[in-house]
Amino acid sequence: MLLLIGYHTENNTISDFILLFGVINASSYALNDIVTSISILKKIDILLQPFTDIISVNFKEEKKQEIIKRDSHTIEFRNISFRYPNQTKYALRDISFTLQSNESTAIVGTNGAGKTTLVKLLCGFYKPDSGEILFDGININEFNMDEWHRNISTLFQDFKLLPIKISENIKGNFYDDNVFISPLLSGNFINPSGGEMQMMALLRAVQKKSSIYIFDEPTTNLDIMKEKEAIELFKEHTKDHISIMISHRLSHTKLVNRIIVMDEGRIIEKGSHKELIEKDTLYKKMYEKQVKRYK
């Protein structure tokens, strides 16, 4: 405004003034668009940061052992103990059990029992302090980690969807091919709810052809109807493979072959839902407490 007042002298005409006002007004709109675009790009950069971090990792390792595709596989946790860096308390202590193809396993327990830590070790994100994890009798550290990760399909609690076409996030004809996921833009875009995002992430996980499927709290954001659909999807797509489900919702555990109950980093109980519910177990206490909540 001061520029306009200073410009308006007797040497300038009204038309000059109007022209200058128009230039300044247009420039302010252009500057506002630039600032808005920079803000959007910054938000997109934040959304993509976890993915750029992952793809930039270079394991720098030689391929030691080839993963042989078979109709049936086994995973063995053999005397596994682990504690996180700079921690004195063990997150896992002397864990031993075996998983088979065509078998679904639920891992349950109290918060901090070590359930998610267990599958992080299976994924190769950390190495155990003692013991070993064997896939078809071979220590998983003998595999190239890139190849090992291609052998596993996961759905963790902190899953992410990319701000691109839904069909590019998920393989398969589940959604309109021309709809994009974006919390930032309008138009032919959607801003899905937490439940919708979790369902899309589940669809993405089951579409990957893998020997091992890991689902960590896969239905926390779903309503009852969608939860039932999600569990049926899980069962259908993983029935011929090794599948692991971590869940606090014990209604799911009746649908798996075996339940592993953890507490304070240890396995304290194993068995089917029927076997564990007939005994005085931690699982029975947790299950009955949840049943009362819904009565």
PAPAPA-818349 format. One record per residue (C-alpha): residue in one letter; x, y, z negated. Coordinates in steps of 0.001 Angstrom, whole numbers, plus 524288, in hexadecimal, padded with zeros to 5 digits. Each point is the difference from the previous one (the first is absolute). Layout:
BEGIN
pt rest->A u->X v->Y w->Z
...
! end
This chain:
BEGIN
pt rest->M u->80000 v->80000 w->80000
pt rest->L u->80B44 v->80946 w->7FCE9
pt rest->L u->80589 v->7FCDE w->80D72
pt rest->L u->7F333 v->80412 w->80651
pt rest->I u->7FF7D v->80CB5 w->7F842
pt rest->G u->80DFB v->8032C w->8039B
pt rest->Y u->7FD81 v->7FCD0 w->80E2A
pt rest->H u->7F426 v->808BF w->80117
pt rest->T u->80676 v->80CE8 w->803BB
pt rest->E u->7FC25 v->80A68 w->8099E
pt rest->N u->8091A v->7F9ED w->80A1E
pt rest->N u->7F7DE v->7F392 w->80071
pt rest->T u->7F2A1 v->7FE28 w->805C6
pt rest->I u->7F49A v->7F882 w->7FA74
pt rest->S u->80226 v->7F561 w->80A2D
pt rest->D u->80E0A v->7FE6A w->7FB51
pt rest->F u->7FAF7 v->7FEAB w->7F23C
pt rest->I u->7F5EF v->7F5CD w->803EB
pt rest->L u->80A5A v->7F86A w->807A0
pt rest->L u->80936 v->7FFF2 w->7F46F
pt rest->F u->7F50E v->7FBE5 w->7F6D9
pt rest->G u->7FC9C v->7F4C2 w->80914
pt rest->V u->80E26 v->7FB64 w->800B4
pt rest->I u->80173 v->80049 w->7F145
pt rest->N u->7F304 v->7F903 w->7FE0C
pt rest->A u->8038E v->7F557 w->809D6
pt rest->S u->80D66 v->7FE87 w->7F9D0
pt rest->S u->7FA02 v->7FE2F w->7F28B
pt rest->Y u->7F73D v->7F515 w->80535
pt rest->A u->80BA3 v->7F996 w->806AD
pt rest->L u->8080C v->80104 w->7F382
pt rest->N u->7F4D7 v->7FA1A w->7F82D
pt rest->D u->7FF22 v->7F49D w->809A7
pt rest->I u->80EAD v->7FDBE w->7FECA
pt rest->V u->7FF54 v->7FFDE w->7F121
pt rest->T u->7F464 v->7F69E w->8005A
pt rest->S u->8070B v->7F6F8 w->809A0
pt rest->I u->80C39 v->7FFE8 w->7F791
pt rest->S u->7F79F v->7FC82 w->7F426
pt rest->I u->7F998 v->7F4B0 w->8075C
pt rest->L u->80D1B v->7FAF9 w->804FB
pt rest->K u->80552 v->80088 w->7F22D
pt rest->K u->7F496 v->7F7D4 w->7FB04
pt rest->I u->801E1 v->7F62B w->80B0D
pt rest->D u->80E7E v->7FF41 w->7FCC1
pt rest->I u->7FC89 v->7FCDD w->7F1CE
pt rest->L u->7F67F v->7F55D w->8046F
pt rest->L u->80A27 v->7F9DD w->808F1
pt rest->Q u->80B52 v->800CC w->7F652
pt rest->P u->7FE08 v->7F257 w->7FA26
pt rest->F u->80027 v->7FA14 w->80DA7
pt rest->T u->80C0A v->80782 w->8047C
pt rest->D u->806DC v->7FBB6 w->7F383
pt rest->I u->7FCF2 v->7F1CA w->802F1
pt rest->I u->803CF v->7FFF7 w->80E58
pt rest->S u->80CA1 v->80743 w->7FD10
pt rest->V u->804BB v->7F54B w->7F6DC
pt rest->N u->80B99 v->7F8A8 w->8058E
pt rest->F u->8027E v->7F352 w->7F8D3
pt rest->K u->80D0B v->7FE24 w->80716
pt rest->E u->7FFFF v->7F15F w->7FE7B
pt rest->E u->80362 v->7F496 w->8089B
pt rest->K u->7F598 v->7F630 w->8036F
pt rest->K u->80378 v->7F437 w->7F7B7
pt rest->Q u->7F469 v->7F6FD w->80189
pt rest->E u->7F4ED v->7FEF6 w->809B5
pt rest->I u->7F213 v->7FEE8 w->7FAF4
pt rest->I u->7FA35 v->7F3E8 w->8064F
pt rest->K u->7F178 v->800CA w->80301
pt rest->R u->7F8A6 v->7F401 w->7FB69
pt rest->D u->7F20D v->7FBE4 w->7FD82
pt rest->S u->802BA v->7FF7D w->7F17B
pt rest->H u->8092C v->8078B w->7F70D
pt rest->T u->8039E v->80057 w->7F1A0
pt rest->I u->804D0 v->80ACB w->7F706
pt rest->E u->806A6 v->7FC9D w->7F345
pt rest->F u->80301 v->80988 w->7F4FD
pt rest->R u->80ACA v->7F949 w->7F884
pt rest->N u->8038D v->8054C w->7F276
pt rest->I u->7FE56 v->80E40 w->80411
pt rest->S u->80382 v->80AD3 w->7F66E
pt rest->F u->80098 v->80E63 w->8038C
pt rest->R u->800E9 v->80D6F w->7FA09
pt rest->Y u->7FF5B v->80CF9 w->806FD
pt rest->P u->80C68 v->80847 w->8014B
pt rest->N u->80388 v->80775 w->7F38C
pt rest->Q u->7F5FA v->7F846 w->7F81D
pt rest->T u->8031C v->7F729 w->7F482
pt rest->K u->7F2ED v->7F8E8 w->7FFB7
pt rest->Y u->7FDEB v->7F4EA w->809A2
pt rest->A u->7F452 v->8019C w->8090D
pt rest->L u->8005B v->7F169 w->80323
pt rest->R u->80540 v->7F4D4 w->7F7BA
pt rest->D u->802CD v->7F22F w->80496
pt rest->I u->7F548 v->7FF68 w->80A63
pt rest->S u->7FE55 v->7F30F w->8070D
pt rest->F u->7F506 v->7FB63 w->808F9
pt rest->T u->7FDB2 v->7FB6B w->80DF5
pt rest->L u->7F6BC v->804CD w->80AA1
pt rest->Q u->7FB4D v->7F818 w->80BAA
pt rest->S u->7F9AA v->80302 w->80D0B
pt rest->N u->7F13E v->7FDBE w->80022
pt rest->E u->7FFD7 v->8043B w->7F1CB
pt rest->S u->7FB1F v->80CED w->7FA84
pt rest->T u->8056A v->804D8 w->7F318
pt rest->A u->7FB3A v->80AE9 w->7F72A
pt rest->I u->80995 v->80669 w->7F6A4
pt rest->V u->7F91F v->80671 w->7F48B
pt rest->G u->803A6 v->805CB w->7F2F3
pt rest->T u->80061 v->80C3D w->7F7DC
pt rest->N u->805CF v->80CCF w->804C6
pt rest->G u->80ED6 v->7FF61 w->8005F
pt rest->A u->80027 v->7F120 w->7FFE4
pt rest->G u->80905 v->7FF87 w->80BDA
pt rest->K u->7F65F v->7FC61 w->80AC1
pt rest->T u->803E1 v->80A5E w->809F2
pt rest->T u->80E5F v->7FE96 w->7FC7C
pt rest->L u->7FF03 v->7F1A6 w->8037C
pt rest->V u->7FB6C v->802A6 w->80DE1
pt rest->K u->809DC v->80B11 w->801B1
pt rest->L u->80AA1 v->7F5F3 w->7FDB9
pt rest->L u->7F981 v->7F6E7 w->809C6
pt rest->C u->80018 v->80AFA w->80A02
pt rest->G u->80E92 v->801EF w->7FDC1
pt rest->F u->7FE94 v->80DD7 w->7FAAF
pt rest->Y u->807FE v->7FBCA w->7F43C
pt rest->K u->808F1 v->7F489 w->7FD0E
pt rest->P u->7FE1B v->7F81E w->7F398
pt rest->D u->80A16 v->800EC w->7F52B
pt rest->S u->7FFB9 v->7F13C w->7FEFF
pt rest->G u->7F954 v->7F4D4 w->806FE
pt rest->E u->7FC1C v->7FF73 w->80E48
pt rest->I u->7F456 v->8009B w->80916
pt rest->L u->7FFE5 v->7F549 w->80A40
pt rest->F u->7F873 v->7FFA4 w->80CC9
pt rest->D u->7FFBA v->7F224 w->80567
pt rest->G u->80B86 v->7FD19 w->7F72A
pt rest->I u->80842 v->80BA3 w->80480
pt rest->N u->80310 v->80BB0 w->7F751
pt rest->I u->7F900 v->80BB5 w->805F5
pt rest->N u->80C87 v->80809 w->7FEB2
pt rest->E u->805A4 v->7F75C w->80AB2
pt rest->F u->7F64C v->805BF w->809BD
pt rest->N u->80174 v->80CB8 w->80737
pt rest->M u->7F6EF v->80933 w->7F892
pt rest->D u->7F9ED v->80593 w->80C67
pt rest->E u->7FC30 v->7F24B w->8042D
pt rest->W u->7FB63 v->7FC88 w->7F24C
pt rest->H u->7F71F v->80BED w->7FF78
pt rest->R u->7FA17 v->7FC40 w->80D1B
pt rest->N u->7FC7A v->7F306 w->7F9AA
pt rest->I u->7F7D8 v->806C6 w->7F564
pt rest->S u->7F35E v->807AF w->800C4
pt rest->T u->7FD1A v->808AD w->7F44E
pt rest->L u->7F5AE v->80905 w->7FAA4
pt rest->F u->80533 v->80766 w->7F43F
pt rest->Q u->7F8B5 v->80998 w->7F753
pt rest->D u->80718 v->80BB7 w->805DF
pt rest->F u->7FCE0 v->7FCB4 w->80E37
pt rest->K u->80087 v->80A96 w->80A6D
pt rest->L u->7F8BD v->80255 w->80CC4
pt rest->L u->8062B v->80801 w->80AD0
pt rest->P u->7F908 v->80C31 w->8053B
pt rest->I u->7FE37 v->7F98C w->80D58
pt rest->K u->7F54E v->7F846 w->806D8
pt rest->I u->7F93C v->7F62A w->7F74F
pt rest->S u->80258 v->7F5AD w->80A6A
pt rest->E u->80E94 v->802E0 w->7FEFF
pt rest->N u->7FF95 v->7FE42 w->7F145
pt rest->I u->7F86D v->7F350 w->80176
pt rest->K u->800FE v->7F5A0 w->80A72
pt rest->G u->7F2C9 v->7FB07 w->80457
pt rest->N u->7F2FB v->805B3 w->8042F
pt rest->F u->7FB40 v->80428 w->7F297
pt rest->Y u->7FE6E v->80E95 w->80289
pt rest->D u->7FDDF v->809AC w->80B20
pt rest->D u->80C99 v->800A9 w->807E2
pt rest->N u->7FF2A v->80EC3 w->80184
pt rest->V u->7FE6D v->803D6 w->7F1C4
pt rest->F u->80BD4 v->8052F w->7F8B6
pt rest->I u->80309 v->7FFCB w->7F17F
pt rest->S u->8034B v->80D69 w->7FAB7
pt rest->P u->7FD92 v->8072E w->7F33C
pt rest->L u->80481 v->80C8D w->80695
pt rest->L u->7F8EA v->80224 w->80CD6
pt rest->S u->7F21D v->800CB w->80506
pt rest->G u->7F9B7 v->7FB46 w->80C8F
pt rest->N u->80167 v->7F1B9 w->803FD
pt rest->F u->8060D v->7FCAF w->7F2F4
pt rest->I u->7FB5E v->7F9DC w->7F359
pt rest->N u->8042F v->801CC w->7F1F5
pt rest->P u->7FD0A v->7F259 w->7FA9C
pt rest->S u->7FC49 v->7FD69 w->7F1F5
pt rest->G u->808E6 v->7F838 w->7F709
pt rest->G u->7F7EC v->7F3C7 w->80254
pt rest->E u->80027 v->801A8 w->80EC2
pt rest->M u->80EB8 v->801F9 w->7FFE3
pt rest->Q u->80206 v->7F3D5 w->7F7B0
pt rest->M u->7F77F v->7F7ED w->80928
pt rest->M u->807CF v->804D9 w->80BBB
pt rest->A u->80CB6 v->7FC8F w->7F90A
pt rest->L u->7FAA9 v->7F266 w->7FD13
pt rest->L u->7FC3A v->7FE1B w->80E3F
pt rest->R u->80D9E v->80442 w->80408
pt rest->A u->80642 v->7F64D w->7F69E
pt rest->V u->7F821 v->7F41E w->80433
pt rest->Q u->8021E v->802EC w->80E79
pt rest->K u->80EAB v->7FE28 w->7FE87
pt rest->K u->8041A v->7F212 w->80331
pt rest->S u->8080C v->7FBED w->7F43F
pt rest->S u->80385 v->7F42E w->7F7EC
pt rest->I u->7FDC1 v->80735 w->7F320
pt rest->Y u->7F502 v->8094F w->7FC3D
pt rest->I u->800D9 v->80871 w->7F3D3
pt rest->F u->7F4A9 v->80862 w->7FB4A
pt rest->D u->801EA v->8087B w->7F3FB
pt rest->E u->7F2D5 v->804DB w->7FAC2
pt rest->P u->7F9BF v->7FFA1 w->80DA4
pt rest->T u->7F23B v->80428 w->7FBFB
pt rest->T u->80194 v->80A81 w->7F58B
pt rest->N u->7F931 v->80A74 w->80835
pt rest->L u->7F557 v->7F76C w->805E5
pt rest->D u->7F1C2 v->7FEF4 w->7FC26
pt rest->I u->7FA3B v->7F2A8 w->7FCBD
pt rest->M u->7FB66 v->7FCF8 w->80DE2
pt rest->K u->80CC3 v->80410 w->80664
pt rest->E u->8078B v->7F8D1 w->7F583
pt rest->K u->7F934 v->7F34D w->8039B
pt rest->E u->802D3 v->80291 w->80E6D
pt rest->A u->80E46 v->802BC w->7FCFB
pt rest->I u->801EA v->7F370 w->7F844
pt rest->E u->7F9A0 v->7F7F1 w->80ABE
pt rest->L u->80905 v->806A4 w->809CB
pt rest->F u->80BA3 v->7FCB5 w->7F765
pt rest->K u->7FC02 v->7F1B7 w->7FF06
pt rest->E u->7FD2A v->7FE6F w->80E80
pt rest->H u->80CB4 v->805D7 w->804FF
pt rest->T u->8093D v->7FA15 w->7F5FB
pt rest->K u->7FA7F v->7F246 w->7FE5A
pt rest->D u->80B0E v->7F958 w->80793
pt rest->H u->80AC8 v->807FE w->7F9B0
pt rest->I u->80618 v->80329 w->7F2E2
pt rest->S u->7F77D v->80A76 w->7F9D9
pt rest->I u->801A4 v->80783 w->7F357
pt rest->M u->7F605 v->80932 w->7FA2D
pt rest->I u->80263 v->8089D w->7F42B
pt rest->S u->7F37A v->804E4 w->7F9F7
pt rest->H u->7FA23 v->804D8 w->7F351
pt rest->R u->7F282 v->7FC68 w->80531
pt rest->L u->7FEF7 v->7F1F4 w->7FB8E
pt rest->S u->7F3BD v->7FD8D w->80802
pt rest->H u->80972 v->7FDA7 w->80B55
pt rest->T u->80799 v->7F56B w->7F91D
pt rest->K u->7F50B v->7F5FE w->8010B
pt rest->L u->80270 v->80008 w->80EB6
pt rest->V u->80E78 v->7FC55 w->7FFBA
pt rest->N u->8065F v->7F2BF w->7FE59
pt rest->R u->808BB v->803A8 w->7F4A1
pt rest->I u->80173 v->80A9D w->7F5C9
pt rest->I u->80CBA v->80445 w->7F9AF
pt rest->V u->7FE73 v->807E1 w->7F37B
pt rest->M u->80B17 v->808FC w->7FBEE
pt rest->D u->802BC v->8074F w->7F370
pt rest->E u->80C00 v->80819 w->7FC7C
pt rest->G u->807DC v->7FB15 w->80B8A
pt rest->R u->7FD3B v->7F19B w->7FDEF
pt rest->I u->7F6BA v->7F5F2 w->805C3
pt rest->I u->7F788 v->7FB5B w->7F4D0
pt rest->E u->7F528 v->7F891 w->80716
pt rest->K u->7FD90 v->7F926 w->80CF8
pt rest->G u->7F442 v->7F915 w->805AA
pt rest->S u->7F324 v->80193 w->80726
pt rest->H u->7F51F v->808BE w->7FB10
pt rest->K u->7F8AC v->7F407 w->7FAEF
pt rest->E u->80BEB v->7FAB1 w->7F8EB
pt rest->L u->80381 v->80CD2 w->7F96F
pt rest->I u->7F228 v->803C4 w->7FC30
pt rest->E u->7FE11 v->7F321 w->7F8B9
pt rest->K u->80B80 v->8029D w->7F6E0
pt rest->D u->8034C v->80A5D w->7F5F5
pt rest->T u->80826 v->8082C w->80966
pt rest->L u->80354 v->80E47 w->8022E
pt rest->Y u->7F984 v->7FE78 w->80D39
pt rest->K u->7F339 v->7FBBB w->7F999
pt rest->K u->80030 v->80BBB w->7F6D4
pt rest->M u->8029D v->80975 w->80B44
pt rest->Y u->7F573 v->7F9C4 w->80868
pt rest->E u->7F595 v->8001A w->7F565
pt rest->K u->80304 v->80E35 w->7FCC9
pt rest->Q u->7FDBB v->803B4 w->80E4D
pt rest->V u->7F371 v->7F818 w->800B4
pt rest->K u->7FA90 v->80731 w->7F40C
pt rest->R u->80318 v->80D06 w->8066D
pt rest->Y u->7F6D5 v->7FCEF w->80B55
pt rest->K u->7F4D2 v->7FA9B w->7F7D1
! end
